[in-house]
């Protein structure tokens, strides 16, 4: 029998990462490259063509080196940042306009005030599970229509980067169920286009690829797409999804839980539940609701820019060096009168300080901000578990900052509950590779 291996791809904000799994389930070393970006008019963009070329080069290099002893590549699955980053392509699949990076916003809104208000109502949230943000599809499509009408009229597909790369590999369009509802144009419960939204915004349902569940077949890999890679007979692409979903999938395979806390640039709380609860409370708290890898299951997610706050503290008080910051965090700190208020919206600022008396130390500010972050996230997590009918008894921590024992000890002290740190170095790529392997072993060549 011909040997084979399976590949997970993680298209992330700063890096594209790949992780292979051998036929026997052994993890291969991960590799990564920088995610290419372009600059224009003071804004950062992702050019889909450059991203595809970087993915192609990285996969080819990986197949020739790390995966060389493992035979032919049998299956791929892809995890990416959210559908907030979508790319407009024409009928031939060529990029029409690059994707504005998810953390960027255009300086003025192209949506009318009435449309913005309607898209951010509790009633619309009950349909899409997502509140309106300026980096989502309604705003970005409206901007393209207003500022580049000739290009807008050429749109044939509006696709997230996972869908785009899968199309480059197979020639087939599919979109993950965990990504599509980020567009605010689909009903999260039924996964059908929401006609009132599409009609109000004058958007076409056919611009969005057919929806598929995690692990569903996308199509066979075209040899010309990866000419330097040995392919196993019938090699195919299987649907992955939103990067946070891929990470939770990987972590839950070794550390069963319904509660996750993943921290990078942003800290993202996740609670898995079979209850769909887009209540006014969830709307008020800004909780995102999306599909998971299992039919009938949802994940509630909520973001706090914790990583940005820590970077700001390092720059303000530690000359950008995290080593002395963590040294201060490892030492006890006497409570003071300092009060910290976290910004409800990022445009209001990350945090503000009150009662900042003479003699206050960097350590006191550090503890004040991290205490405020921990208390807010614990408060949010309690509400999320209550909405999902999940008993909050433990959580799994993911991400680079939670690899620091000082961060874990501080969070443990504030939350007063068992916390377990995931040992996976690359959970998104690992989760995608696991999905590729399990889908292939379950369905094989017949699926594609």
C-alpha positions in Angstrom: 0.0 0.0 0.0 1.3 3.4 -0.9 2.3 5.6 2.1 0.5 8.9 2.5 0.3 12.0 4.7 -2.1 14.8 5.5 -1.7 18.5 5.7 -3.2 21.3 7.7 -2.8 24.9 6.6 -3.2 27.9 8.9 -3.5 31.3 7.1 -3.0 33.7 10.0 -2.6 37.4 10.6 1.2 37.4 10.7 2.2 33.9 9.5 1.1 31.1 7.2 1.8 27.8 9.0 1.6 24.2 7.8 1.6 21.0 9.9 1.6 17.4 8.5 0.3 14.2 10.0 1.7 10.8 8.9 -0.6 8.0 8.0 -0.1 6.5 11.5 -1.1 9.7 13.2 2.4 11.0 14.1 2.7 14.8 14.0 5.4 16.1 11.6 7.3 19.3 12.4 5.5 22.6 11.6 6.9 25.2 9.3 5.8 28.8 8.6 6.4 31.9 6.5 5.3 35.5 6.9 1.8 36.3 5.6 2.4 38.7 2.7 0.9 42.1 3.1 0.8 45.2 0.9 0.4 48.9 1.9 -1.8 51.5 0.1 -3.0 54.9 1.3 -1.8 54.2 4.8 -3.8 50.9 5.0 -2.7 47.2 5.1 -4.1 44.8 2.6 -3.8 41.0 1.9 -3.4 40.3 -1.8 -5.0 36.9 -2.4 -2.6 36.1 -5.3 0.4 36.7 -3.0 -1.1 34.6 -0.2 -1.8 31.8 -2.6 1.8 31.9 -3.9 3.1 31.9 -0.4 0.9 28.9 0.5 2.0 27.0 -2.7 5.7 27.6 -2.0 5.5 26.6 1.6 3.5 23.4 0.9 6.0 22.5 -1.9 9.0 23.0 0.4 7.3 21.1 3.2 6.5 18.1 0.9 10.2 18.0 -0.2 11.6 18.1 3.3 9.5 17.5 6.4 7.1 15.1 4.7 9.4 13.5 2.2 9.6 10.1 3.9 5.8 9.9 4.2 4.8 9.2 0.6 2.2 11.1 -1.3 0.0 13.9 0.0 -3.5 12.6 0.4 -5.6 15.4 1.9 -5.6 19.0 2.9 -7.8 21.1 5.2 -7.4 24.9 5.8 -8.1 27.1 8.7 -8.0 30.9 8.3 -8.8 34.2 10.0 -12.5 35.1 9.8 -14.7 35.8 6.8 -14.3 39.5 7.8 -11.3 39.2 5.4 -13.0 38.3 2.1 -11.7 38.8 -1.4 -13.6 39.8 -4.5 -12.9 37.6 -7.5 -14.3 37.6 -11.1 -15.8 34.8 -13.1 -12.4 33.5 -13.9 -11.4 33.4 -10.3 -9.0 36.3 -10.6 -8.7 38.8 -7.7 -10.5 42.0 -8.5 -9.4 44.0 -5.4 -7.2 43.1 -2.4 -8.7 42.4 1.0 -8.4 45.1 3.6 -6.7 43.5 6.6 -9.2 42.5 9.3 -7.7 44.9 11.9 -8.1 47.9 9.5 -11.1 50.0 8.7 -11.8 52.5 6.0 -11.8 56.1 7.3 -15.5 56.6 6.6 -18.5 54.4 6.4 -20.0 53.6 3.0 -23.2 52.1 4.6 -26.0 54.5 5.4 -26.7 55.3 9.0 -30.1 53.5 8.7 -28.4 50.3 7.3 -25.8 50.3 10.0 -28.5 50.7 12.7 -30.6 47.9 11.2 -27.7 45.5 10.9 -26.8 46.0 14.6 -30.2 45.5 16.0 -31.0 42.6 18.5 -33.4 41.3 15.8 -30.8 41.0 13.1 -28.3 39.6 15.7 -30.9 36.9 16.4 -30.6 35.8 12.7 -26.9 36.1 12.0 -25.4 35.6 15.5 -22.9 38.5 14.7 -23.2 42.2 15.6 -22.2 44.8 13.0 -18.6 45.8 12.8 -16.9 48.1 10.3 -14.6 45.2 9.1 -17.4 42.9 7.9 -18.8 42.2 4.5 -21.7 44.7 4.4 -19.4 47.6 5.0 -16.6 46.4 2.8 -18.9 45.6 -0.1 -20.6 49.0 0.3 -17.2 50.7 0.2 -16.2 48.8 -3.0 -19.6 49.7 -4.7 -19.2 53.4 -3.8 -15.5 53.8 -4.6 -14.8 51.3 -7.3 -18.1 50.7 -9.1 -16.5 49.2 -12.3 -14.7 46.6 -10.2 -17.7 46.0 -8.0 -19.8 45.1 -11.1 -17.3 42.4 -12.0 -17.7 40.5 -8.7 -18.6 36.8 -9.2 -17.5 35.5 -5.8 -16.9 37.1 -2.4 -14.8 34.5 -0.6 -12.8 34.0 2.6 -9.1 33.1 2.1 -9.7 29.4 3.0 -12.3 29.2 0.2 -10.1 31.0 -2.2 -7.0 28.7 -1.6 -9.2 25.6 -1.8 -10.5 26.9 -5.2 -6.9 27.4 -6.4 -6.2 23.8 -5.4 -9.3 22.1 -6.7 -11.3 24.5 -9.0 -14.3 24.0 -6.7 -15.9 26.7 -4.6 -17.0 25.8 -1.0 -17.3 27.9 2.1 -17.2 26.5 5.7 -20.3 26.8 7.8 -18.1 28.3 10.5 -17.2 31.2 8.2 -20.2 32.1 6.2 -22.3 33.7 9.0 -19.6 36.2 9.7 -20.9 37.9 6.5 -24.1 38.8 8.4 -25.9 37.7 5.2 -26.9 34.2 6.3 -29.3 32.7 8.9 -27.0 31.0 11.4 -29.7 28.5 12.5 -30.7 27.4 9.0 -27.5 28.3 7.1 -29.7 29.8 4.3 -29.2 33.2 2.7 -31.1 35.9 4.7 -33.1 37.4 1.9 -34.1 40.6 3.7 -30.4 41.4 4.3 -29.3 40.6 0.7 -32.2 42.6 -0.7 -31.7 45.6 1.5 -27.9 45.8 0.7 -28.5 44.8 -3.0 -26.1 41.8 -2.7 -26.4 38.6 -4.7 -26.6 35.2 -2.9 -24.6 33.5 -5.7 -21.6 35.6 -4.7 -21.2 33.3 -1.7 -19.9 29.8 -2.3 -22.0 26.7 -1.5 -21.9 26.0 2.2 -20.2 22.8 3.5 -19.6 21.4 6.9 -16.1 20.8 8.4 -14.7 17.6 7.0 -16.9 17.7 3.9 -15.1 17.1 0.6 -14.3 20.2 -1.5 -12.7 18.5 -4.5 -9.7 16.7 -5.9 -6.4 18.5 -5.9 -5.3 19.4 -9.4 -1.8 18.3 -10.1 -1.0 21.6 -11.8 -1.8 23.4 -8.6 1.0 21.7 -6.7 3.4 20.6 -9.5 6.3 20.0 -7.1 4.3 17.8 -4.7 3.8 14.1 -4.9 0.1 13.4 -4.7 -1.5 10.2 -3.4 -4.1 8.8 -5.9 -7.3 10.7 -5.4 -5.8 13.4 -3.2 -8.3 16.0 -2.2 -9.2 19.1 -0.2 -11.6 18.8 2.7 -13.4 21.8 4.3 -11.8 23.3 7.4 -13.0 26.6 8.7 -12.5 29.5 11.1 -9.1 29.3 12.8 -10.5 29.4 16.3 -12.7 26.5 15.5 -9.8 24.5 14.1 -7.8 25.2 17.3 -10.7 24.1 19.5 -11.1 20.9 17.5 -7.4 20.0 18.0 -7.3 20.9 21.7 -10.5 19.0 22.5 -9.1 15.8 21.0 -6.6 15.6 23.9 -8.2 17.8 26.6 -12.0 17.4 26.5 -13.7 20.6 27.6 -16.4 23.0 26.4 -14.6 26.2 27.6 -11.5 27.7 25.9 -9.5 30.8 26.3 -7.1 31.6 23.4 -4.8 34.6 23.6 -2.7 36.2 20.9 -3.1 39.8 19.6 -6.7 39.3 20.9 -8.0 37.1 23.7 -10.9 35.0 22.5 -13.2 33.2 24.9 -15.1 30.2 23.5 -17.9 28.1 24.9 -19.3 25.1 23.0 -23.0 24.4 23.3 -25.9 22.8 21.5 -28.1 25.7 22.4 -28.7 28.6 20.0 -29.1 31.6 22.3 -28.9 34.9 20.4 -30.6 36.7 23.4 -30.6 40.4 24.1 -28.0 39.7 26.8 -25.7 38.0 24.3 -26.2 41.0 21.9 -25.4 43.5 24.6 -22.2 41.7 25.6 -21.1 41.5 21.9 -20.9 37.7 21.9 -20.4 36.1 18.5 -22.2 32.9 17.7 -21.1 30.5 14.9 -21.2 26.9 13.9 -18.6 24.4 15.1 -17.3 21.2 13.4 -20.4 19.2 14.6 -23.9 19.5 13.2 -26.2 21.2 15.6 -23.5 22.6 17.7 -22.6 26.3 18.2 -19.7 28.2 19.7 -20.1 31.4 21.5 -17.1 33.7 21.3 -16.1 37.0 22.7 -12.9 39.0 22.1 -10.8 41.3 24.4 -7.6 42.9 23.0 -5.5 41.6 25.8 -2.4 41.0 23.7 -2.5 44.6 22.5 -2.8 45.8 26.0 0.2 43.8 27.1 2.2 45.1 24.2 1.3 48.6 25.2 2.4 48.0 28.8 5.7 46.6 27.5 6.3 49.6 25.3 5.2 52.2 28.0 7.1 50.8 31.0 9.6 48.1 29.8 11.1 49.5 26.6 9.2 46.9 24.6 10.9 44.0 26.4 8.6 41.4 27.8 11.3 39.7 30.0 11.2 42.4 32.8 7.4 42.6 32.4 7.1 38.9 33.2 9.7 39.2 36.0 7.4 41.8 37.6 4.4 39.6 37.1 6.1 36.7 38.9 6.6 38.8 42.1 3.7 39.6 44.5 2.4 43.1 44.2 0.8 45.1 47.1 -2.6 46.4 46.2 -2.9 50.1 45.7 -5.4 52.8 44.9 -4.9 52.6 41.1 -8.1 52.0 39.2 -8.2 50.6 35.6 -11.1 50.9 33.1 -10.9 48.8 30.0 -12.3 50.4 26.8 -15.6 49.0 25.7 -14.8 49.8 22.1 -11.2 49.8 20.7 -11.7 53.3 19.2 -12.2 54.5 22.8 -8.7 53.4 23.8 -7.5 50.1 25.2 -7.6 51.2 28.8 -7.5 54.2 31.1 -6.0 54.7 34.5 -7.5 56.6 37.5 -6.0 57.5 40.9 -2.5 57.5 39.4 -0.6 58.9 42.4 3.0 59.9 42.6 5.3 57.0 43.1 3.1 54.4 41.4 5.3 51.6 39.9 5.2 49.8 36.6 4.4 46.6 38.5 1.3 48.2 40.0 0.1 49.4 36.6 0.8 45.9 35.2 -1.1 44.2 37.9 -3.9 46.7 37.7 -4.4 46.2 33.9 -4.1 42.4 34.1 -6.4 42.1 37.0 -9.0 44.2 35.1 -8.6 41.9 32.0 -8.9 38.7 34.1 -12.0 40.0 35.9 -13.7 41.1 32.7 -13.0 37.8 30.9 -14.2 35.8 33.9 -17.4 37.9 34.0 -18.0 37.3 30.3 -17.3 33.6 30.6 -19.8 33.3 33.3 -22.5 34.8 31.2 -21.6 32.7 28.1 -21.7 29.5 30.1 -25.1 30.5 31.6 -26.5 31.2 28.1 -25.2 27.8 26.8 -26.3 25.8 29.9 -22.7 24.8 30.5 -21.3 24.4 34.0 -18.2 26.5 34.3 -15.8 24.2 36.1 -12.6 24.4 34.1 -11.1 25.8 31.0 -8.3 25.1 28.5 -5.8 27.9 27.8 -4.3 28.3 24.3 -1.9 30.7 22.7 1.7 32.0 23.1 1.1 34.2 26.2 -0.4 31.3 28.1 2.8 29.4 27.6 4.2 31.7 30.2 3.8 30.3 33.7 3.5 33.8 35.1 0.4 34.5 33.0 -1.2 31.1 34.0 -0.5 31.7 37.7 -2.0 35.2 37.6 -5.2 34.0 35.7 -5.5 31.0 38.1 -5.4 33.4 41.1 -8.1 35.7 39.7 -10.4 33.0 38.3 -10.1 30.5 41.2 -10.8 27.4 39.0 -8.8 24.6 37.4 -7.1 25.8 34.2 -5.2 23.5 31.8 -2.7 24.8 29.3 -2.7 23.2 25.8 0.6 21.7 24.8 -0.1 22.1 21.1 2.4 24.5 19.6 0.3 25.1 16.4 -3.3 24.2 17.3 -4.9 25.7 14.1 -2.7 23.9 11.7 -2.8 20.7 13.8 -6.6 20.8 13.9 -6.8 21.3 10.1 -4.4 18.4 9.6 -6.4 16.2 11.9 -9.6 17.0 10.0 -7.9 16.2 6.7 -6.7 12.8 8.0 -9.9 11.8 9.6 -12.0 12.9 6.6 -9.8 10.9 4.3 -9.7 7.8 6.5 -13.5 7.9 6.8 -14.3 8.5 3.1 -11.1 8.1 1.2 -10.8 8.7 -2.5 -14.5 8.2 -3.1 -15.3 11.5 -1.3 -13.6 13.7 -3.9 
